């Protein structure tokens, strides 16, 4: 984002560079959404165990 605001026009990214950057973000986002989240709860609790967060 800051590169786009650079006062030196030659240091700013061109349209193709921006296209590639945005496209990679979209692909990353889609891959993240397609992930399967296999979070399971512990199935057996010991009756004398104490579970607390720190």
Backbone as CSV, one residue per row, in Angstrom:
resi,resn,N_x,N_y,N_z,CA_x,CA_y,CA_z,C_x,C_y,C_z
1,UNK,0.822,-1.185,0.000,0.000,0.000,0.000,0.871,1.256,0.000
2,UNK,1.895,1.252,0.830,2.766,2.433,0.896,3.526,2.648,-0.400
3,UNK,3.822,1.551,-1.098,4.505,1.692,-2.389,3.651,2.479,-3.376
4,UNK,2.350,2.327,-3.294,1.452,3.042,-4.209,1.459,4.546,-3.952
5,UNK,1.794,4.954,-2.736,1.794,6.369,-2.368,3.167,7.006,-2.496
6,UNK,4.145,6.268,-2.969,5.503,6.792,-3.064,5.520,8.041,-3.939
7,UNK,6.251,9.062,-3.482,6.305,10.312,-4.246,7.059,10.144,-5.558
8,UNK,7.961,9.161,-5.615,8.681,8.873,-6.852,7.826,7.930,-7.702
9,UNK,7.351,8.412,-8.816,6.446,7.644,-9.679,7.079,6.334,-10.133
10,UNK,8.381,6.331,-10.361,9.057,5.118,-10.840,9.116,4.024,-9.778
11,UNK,8.957,4.391,-8.511,8.980,3.404,-7.432,7.617,2.779,-7.178
12,UNK,6.583,3.335,-7.764,5.236,2.794,-7.586,5.062,1.529,-8.420
13,UNK,4.269,0.567,-7.915,4.030,-0.656,-8.693,3.134,-0.370,-9.894
14,UNK,3.362,-1.128,-10.958,2.508,-0.967,-12.141,1.247,-1.826,-11.982
15,UNK,0.347,-1.716,-12.918,-0.940,-2.408,-12.838,-0.768,-3.925,-12.807
16,UNK,0.176,-4.445,-13.574,0.375,-5.897,-13.608,0.885,-6.412,-12.261
17,UNK,1.783,-5.667,-11.624,2.292,-6.056,-10.306,1.162,-6.067,-9.284
18,UNK,0.310,-5.056,-9.333,-0.838,-5.018,-8.427,-1.792,-6.177,-8.696
19,UNK,-2.018,-6.485,-9.970,-2.875,-7.612,-10.336,-2.331,-8.912,-9.741
20,UNK,-1.036,-9.147,-9.883,-0.433,-10.369,-9.346,-0.560,-10.428,-7.827
21,UNK,-0.340,-9.310,-7.158,-0.433,-9.268,-5.698,-1.858,-9.562,-5.241
22,UNK,-2.849,-8.888,-5.850,-4.240,-9.119,-5.473,-4.669,-10.546,-5.779
23,UNK,-4.231,-11.072,-6.900,-4.574,-12.440,-7.279,-4.005,-13.440,-6.275
24,UNK,-2.785,-13.222,-5.814,-2.193,-14.130,-4.829,-2.955,-14.056,-3.510
25,UNK,-3.422,-12.871,-3.128,-4.224,-12.747,-1.907,-5.530,-13.508,-2.043
26,UNK,-6.163,-13.423,-3.199,-7.428,-14.125,-3.425,-7.209,-15.633,-3.381
27,UNK,-6.150,-16.118,-4.018,-5.858,-17.554,-3.999,-5.578,-18.030,-2.582
28,UNK,-4.837,-17.248,-1.813,-4.539,-17.605,-0.432,-5.825,-17.646,0.390
29,UNK,-6.692,-16.671,0.185,-7.956,-16.612,0.908,-8.833,-17.815,0.579
30,UNK,-8.910,-18.176,-0.691,-9.724,-19.325,-1.099,-9.155,-20.625,-0.542
31,UNK,-7.833,-20.755,-0.529,-7.214,-21.958,0.024,-7.490,-22.052,1.520
32,UNK,-7.465,-20.926,2.209,-7.744,-20.906,3.643,-9.187,-21.311,3.917
33,UNK,-10.115,-20.832,3.104,-11.525,-21.176,3.282,-11.789,-22.647,2.992
34,UNK,-11.003,-23.257,2.109,-11.202,-24.657,1.741,-10.602,-25.631,2.747
35,UNK,-9.822,-25.136,3.690,-9.199,-26.020,4.679,-10.266,-26.659,5.556
36,UNK,-10.018,-27.893,5.929,-10.904,-28.568,6.863,-10.315,-28.400,8.255
37,UNK,-11.133,-27.939,9.151,-10.676,-27.727,10.517,-11.153,-28.907,11.358
38,UNK,-10.239,-29.799,11.684,-10.567,-30.989,12.464,-10.181,-30.759,13.923
39,UNK,-11.004,-30.006,14.604,-10.768,-29.732,16.014,-11.701,-30.635,16.798
40,UNK,-11.121,-31.467,17.643,-11.931,-32.399,18.414,-11.741,-32.142,19.898
41,UNK,-12.758,-32.438,20.635,-12.710,-32.335,22.086,-12.137,-33.635,22.648
42,UNK,-11.445,-33.565,23.760,-10.985,-34.808,24.389,-12.188,-35.666,24.764
43,UNK,-12.098,-36.937,24.488,-13.261,-37.797,24.694,-13.366,-38.333,26.118
44,UNK,-12.254,-38.456,26.826,-12.287,-39.025,28.172,-11.636,-38.039,29.140
45,UNK,-12.362,-37.732,30.198,-11.828,-36.866,31.245,-11.615,-37.704,32.501
46,UNK,-10.495,-37.497,33.144,-10.254,-38.169,34.416,-11.055,-37.433,35.471
47,UNK,-11.759,-38.163,36.320,-12.676,-37.516,37.252,-11.969,-36.660,38.298
48,UNK,-10.670,-36.899,38.550,-9.943,-36.101,39.533,-9.024,-35.061,38.885
49,UNK,-9.068,-34.979,37.588,-8.224,-34.007,36.888,-8.880,-32.628,36.929
50,UNK,-8.028,-31.615,36.973,-8.513,-30.239,36.970,-7.994,-29.578,35.706
51,UNK,-8.901,-29.085,34.877,-8.531,-28.441,33.626,-8.804,-26.942,33.744
52,UNK,-7.743,-26.170,33.671,-7.894,-24.712,33.715,-6.994,-24.091,32.666
53,UNK,-7.342,-22.887,32.269,-6.471,-22.157,31.344,-5.517,-21.300,32.159
54,UNK,-4.389,-21.000,31.567,-3.393,-20.200,32.297,-3.500,-18.756,31.943
